[in-house]
Amino acid sequence: MTATTLDPRTALVVIDLQQGIVGLPTAHPAKEVVARSAELAAAFRERGLPVVLVNVSGMAPGRTESPMRGSLPEGWDLLVPELNRQPGDIAVTKLQWGAFHGTALDLELRRRGVTQIVLTGISTSIGVESTARSAYEHGYNVTVVTDAVTDTDAEAHANSVAKIFPRLGETGSAADVLALLPAATA
């Protein structure tokens, strides 16, 4: 479903735009995802809407076939400077794929009266999709900005955008969301 509206208390949730992830080869240029996410963050801040900057630091325990096992390089989990983190931003550090489990994200959003989240970030089929699923299960309206997400796996990205996100909420471009913002804050 194409993005049609934003609730008056909508938060932008930016997933894993950090030093160790934005340099990975992706289906769509990570630089564009970062630029669009930064543009959205500035617009949300300008309107007094919450901006949540999520990073992943480490891994949840358990046996997997993930090549990411082991220690991570110094600075791997630092947010990219283009996001221009502000003192009023909500910072969430996670160990899982999704930003809700094991963090205070739901509490922080509910304290601010948030009823909808707009998602951007990397990786579409992992952190973004997991967070979208949890947000939906927590009762939030969900909008995924399809030109502000990407993945290291083009097929997984396409599947999430075409098959999963429309079942969890609405999708749209960064331009679509920016066009809806004035109505959300009126």
N, C-alpha and C positions, 0 to 999 in steps of 0.2 A: 504494500500500500504506500503510495507516495505521501510524503510529509504534508499534512493538511493544517496542523495547528500546533502551537506550543502552549502548555499550561502556564498560568501566571508565575508559578514557582517551579521553573525548569532549571536543572543543573547540567552543565557540561562536564562529562567525565572522560578524561583523556587517559588512554591505556598505554603504558609501557613505552612512551617516547623518551627513551633513555640511551645513554652512550653505547651500551653493549648490544642494543637491538637495532637502532636506526642504521647502523653500518652493514647489516646483513643484506644479502641480495634478496630483493622482493619483487613480487609480480608487478607492482606499480611503484614509481620512485618514492622512496621514503621521504625525500626532501619535500615533495609536494604535500604529503600527508602532514608533515611537521608544519609547513607554511599554512595550510588550511586550518589545522588545529590551533595554531597561534593566533590566526585571524579571528576564529570563533571565540577563543579565550578572551581576547581583547574586547570583543563585542559584548560578551556576557558580563565581563567586569564593568564595562561602561554602563550597563543597565542595572547593576547591582545584583546580578544573578550569580549563584555559586559556580565556582570552577573547582573541579576536583582533579588533581594531578596524581596519577597512580604510577608507581614503579614496582618492579619485582626485584626482590633481593634474596637470592638463594632459591632453594627448592623444597617442596614438601617431602617428607620422608616416604619411602616406598620404593620397591623395585620396578624400574621401567626400562625400556630400551632407548631412552632419550640420550642423545649424544651430549647433552648439557650437564651430565652428572659430574660431580667434583667441585673444586673451588673455582670461583669466578675471578677474573682479573680486577685489580684495584680500579675503582671508578666506573665499573660496568653498570652499576645501578643508578648513576647520576642522571637526573633529568636533563634533556638538551636545553641549552640556554635560550633558544628561540622561543620557548614557551613563556619566558619572562615571568617566572614565578613571583607572585605578589604575597605580601604578608596575610592577606585575607583569604588566599586560596586554601582549600582543604587538601592536605597531603595524606596519601594512603600508601603504605608499603605492604605488599602482599608476598606470600610464599607459594600461593596456589595460582592456578590459571586465572580464576575470576577474582574480581575486586571486593566481593561481599564476604566470602567465607574467611573467617579468622581475622577480620578487620572491623573497625568501627564505622565503616561506610554507611550502612543503613541508619545507624544512630545519628550520625552527622547530618544526613539528608533529612531525616524526620524532624530533627531539632529545628531545621530551617524551613519546614513546611513544604519540602520538595515533593512533587507528585509525578514528575516526569524527568527522565534523563536523556540527554543527547550524547551519543557515544562516538569517539574517534580513536584511532590508534593502531598499533601493531601488536599482535598478529590477529587478523580477521577471524580465523577459525579457532583460535585458542583464547587469548585474553579478552578480546572484544566479544566473541560469541559467548563465552562462559559468563561474562559480566551481564550481557544482554539477557541470557536465560535466567540468571538469578534475579535481575531487576524485575523481569516479568513475573517470576514466582513470588517476589516480595510485593507485587501489586503496583509497581510503577508503570506509567506509560513510557514506552521506549521508542526512540528515534535513532537510527544509525545513519551517520553521514557517509554515504558510500564512496565518495571521492576523497575521504579523509581516513580511510582504512586501507591496509594492505597486508600481505601475508608472504611468507617465504615459499609457499606452495600455491601456484596460480589456480589449480583445480579446487583446492580447499577454499580459497578466497571466493571463487565463483559460486561454489556450492552454498557457502554461508550467505552471500548476498542474494542469490536467487531463490534458495529453498528454505533457509532457516530464518533470516531476519524478517521477512514478510509475515511469518507466523507468530513473531514475538512483538511486532509493532509496525511502525512506519519507517520508510527509508527515504532519503533525499540527498541532494548535493549540499555542499557548504553554502552555495548561493541560495538554495531553497530555505535553509534554516535561517540564514541572515535575513532573508526577506520576511520570514515569519516573526522574527524577534520584536519588531516594534509593536505588533499586535499583542504579543505576550506580556509586554510591560506597560501597556496603556492603562 
